Amino acid sequence: MRLYGGIDIGSTTSEFIIVDETGSLIYKDRTLTSGNIKAASETVYNNFKISELGNRDLDAIVATGYGRKYVPYVDKNITEITCYAKGAKFIHPAVKTIVDIGGQDSKVITVNDRGDVDEFVMNDKCAAGTGRFLELVAKIFNINVDELGDYSEKSDKVVPISTVCAVFAESEIISLISQQVSAENIIRSIHNSIAEKIRGMAGRLQAKEDIMFCGGVARNKGMVKAIGQLFNSDNIIVPQESDYIGAMGAALFAAGL
């Protein structure tokens, strides 16, 4: 069995995946990037070397993500847009639109039947509509970011949110709290506002179903519901390894698949 590696160095986390010659997932690992690309890339690679597969050589390794050019042990680096398209299409061949909400950016990608990127739009200039913004919201309510989806599901109404700008969000949320608006309704409304921003991005493209939602935020069921409602779809695809789609695409490129 031949083995191939893919590493996705993101702004918040870094993922490492190994596949075999058929593209089957053999190994995965992730760590916080914490602003240190070299350390993060070494951590996931060293974790692999001390794993049960550590005595095996990798035939090729491809890097992607914003830190892809600074990983010393890879054979090639490929943009995350291309790797997301490759990974998503491999997992779900019918996918046409990919929505990714990461720690510090969000992107919408459309792909054709061959899996090639048709168009994409990215927001990497503003924290609005990213995982970092949701971390801020969780901090305001003194809850874990993983709890946001549960809170959202208990909401009974949506309230107007005038901004999802991280700079002004805290004061607006505090204002809503002072008006006795529940945490559940505020959080659901924030999810909807982020989804509106994503739909606005998608509106610049010819977005169509099947739609796949990737990235760490895809684990938030409140965001999944909001994305589905605003895309008029009750079948938003969230892959089991939603955090690893970029790394999966990189590993598939390494394998020549």
Secondary structure as GFF3:
##gff-version 3
##sequence-region A 1 257
A	DSSP	beta_strand	3	9	.	.	.	ID=ss1
A	DSSP	beta_strand	13	20	.	.	.	ID=ss2
A	DSSP	beta_strand	25	32	.	.	.	ID=ss3
A	DSSP	alpha_helix	37	49	.	.	.	ID=ss4
A	DSSP	beta_strand	60	64	.	.	.	ID=ss5
A	DSSP	three_ten_helix	68	70	.	.	.	ID=ss6
A	DSSP	beta_strand	76	77	.	.	.	ID=ss7
A	DSSP	alpha_helix	80	91	.	.	.	ID=ss8
A	DSSP	beta_strand	97	101	.	.	.	ID=ss9
A	DSSP	beta_strand	106	111	.	.	.	ID=ss10
A	DSSP	beta_strand	117	123	.	.	.	ID=ss11
A	DSSP	alpha_helix	131	140	.	.	.	ID=ss12
A	DSSP	three_ten_helix	145	147	.	.	.	ID=ss13
A	DSSP	alpha_helix	148	153	.	.	.	ID=ss14
A	DSSP	alpha_helix	166	178	.	.	.	ID=ss15
A	DSSP	alpha_helix	183	202	.	.	.	ID=ss16
A	DSSP	beta_strand	211	214	.	.	.	ID=ss17
A	DSSP	three_ten_helix	216	219	.	.	.	ID=ss18
A	DSSP	alpha_helix	221	230	.	.	.	ID=ss19
A	DSSP	three_ten_helix	242	244	.	.	.	ID=ss20
A	DSSP	alpha_helix	245	255	.	.	.	ID=ss21
###
